[in-house]
């Protein structure tokens, strides 16, 4: 970890602090209430290789540190930096303000698309998201958004640009203006019984649309690991394709989920279509379905828009079993990044709401990659996770 790589995020933190001082009078900032927050995720991986070499061993998946809290009766903020294996990146750098029936967001945070993507890494059912949720939705971008959430209905809309750090490095830099995008996501989450307590059966239906103009033709990369990393930190990617001269993209997402007591299930479909200056214009898509059951009877938390975690009801902790099937296709219009079908089995032990131990087995099947052989590795991973 070098000073050069950390400096942009320290500078952004300083600028955010200076902006707070200008935006709010001393009286409003005299008694802010902030808490230190963070998470630590340490993994171990063992891989039964097929054609591609993987690395068994330990991996620092996430080591995140930051702070959040209220500034005054209307405003709250969060600043968070992530130190993963071999990299430093900015997570949330944002302000929020209550505005009418909803909230205004300013800064860097997740683009509103994808149930799996928007779930916190503290609360994943599995050690990693499905490949389609890693490849298609944007993660965090700098922008402005407005969100309104009710008991059963919610929406969020966002105008965004680049993410913090995207202007570093000659290979990734834009020589013109920054890309600009617009996103909207809506959710309908009705209770299925007259009772509205936390464990009452509930349905989740959602849809999202994201359009991004690249400003100038740009090369976009689409790739992912087989839904589990290995011991080299970065992980070996079996799906991989680059598309040059992209002028704009349109991404569509459809979501469905169900939760009733200890049972939860979700399904998601995502697709991205591209316009290009020259050549064929591919469309890539994928989907996943998954389910979990908490053997000790606790319910996974849910609020309109997304899932949370599991809090044990007794001193013995909580046990959860889970399974997922996913499909991702990066082959279209002459591009051959590969097609992947995965089966993932998982077991989670929640010692408390903040301490969890996870185990995953991934049976991957990858084929139809340009010039590469088909292969079917089996990946086994374990994680110790703590957040505060």
Buried (B, 14 or more C-beta within 10 A) or exposed (E): EEEEEEEBBEEBBEEBEEEBEEEBEEEBBEEBEBEEBBBBBBBBBBBEBBEBEBBBBEBBBBBBBBBBEBBBEBBBBBBBBBBBBEEBBBBBBBBBBEEEEBBBBBBBBBBBBBBBBBBEBBBBBBBBBBBBBBBBBBBBBBBEBBBBBEEBBBBBBBEBBBBBBBEEEEEEEBEEEBBBBBBBBBBBBEBEEEEEEEBBBBBBEBBBBBEBBBBBBBEBEBBBBBBBBBBBBBBBBBBBBEBEBBBBBBBBBBBBBBBBBBBBBBBBBBBBBBBBEEEEBBEBBBBBBBBBBBEBEBBBBBEBBBBBBBBBEEEEBBBBEBBBBBBBBBBBEEBBBBBBBBBBBBBBBBBEBBBBBBBBBBBBBBBBBEEBEEBBBBBBBBBBBBBE
